């Protein structure tokens, strides 16, 4: 009789441990935003962030679109994203197709300071907690490339 109680207890503990590990592996991503001052007109900047040909100049080696789906190619590897929305001259928002969670996206948004007329590009993205710094470095490199392309260095 004692063996059955101990055995049942072990099964219950094993289940709890499995549940905890599963729960920990489904970690939430953290939202982050970075603002970059860009010395260019908002309309020029928008062309480079909202068209496949413009994005091919700085964001990826090549960018193709079919309707609301974009394919980004880096060193032969492809990532697909769905266009969630855009507002001409202001912003564009994508969701990676591989990402099952609908609440994660990346957005490029142009902001013009009303007083100084300074133009900023605000990037919003999501990353796992241990990958946030890597995500920020990725965007810093990409926006640096964008600035080179449009002559905003």
HUHU-V337663 format. One record per backbone hydrogen bond with DSSP energy under -1.0 kcal/mol. CO is the residue of the C=O (numbers start at 1). NH is the residue of the N-H. Records with the same first field share a line. If there is no record, write none. Layout:
CO = NH ; NH
//
This chain:
1 = 5
2 = 6
3 = 7
4 = 8
5 = 9
6 = 10
7 = 11
8 = 12
9 = 13
10 = 14
11 = 15
12 = 16
13 = 17
14 = 18
15 = 19
16 = 20
17 = 21
18 = 22
19 = 23
20 = 24
21 = 25
25 = 27
30 = 127
32 = 125
34 = 123
36 = 121
38 = 40
41 = 45
42 = 46
43 = 47
44 = 48
45 = 49
46 = 50
51 = 55
52 = 56
54 = 57
55 = 59 ; 60
62 = 73
64 = 71
66 = 69
68 = 83
69 = 66
70 = 81
71 = 64
72 = 79
73 = 61 ; 62
74 = 77
77 = 74
79 = 72
80 = 97
81 = 70
82 = 95
85 = 93
87 = 90 ; 91
90 = 110
91 = 87
92 = 108
93 = 84 ; 85
94 = 106
95 = 82
101 = 104
106 = 94
107 = 124
108 = 92
109 = 122
111 = 120
113 = 117
118 = 113
119 = 38
120 = 111
121 = 36
122 = 109
123 = 34
124 = 107
125 = 32
127 = 30
128 = 131
131 = 135
132 = 136
133 = 137
134 = 138
135 = 139
136 = 140
137 = 141
138 = 142
139 = 143
140 = 144
141 = 145
142 = 146
143 = 147
144 = 148
145 = 149
146 = 150
147 = 152
//
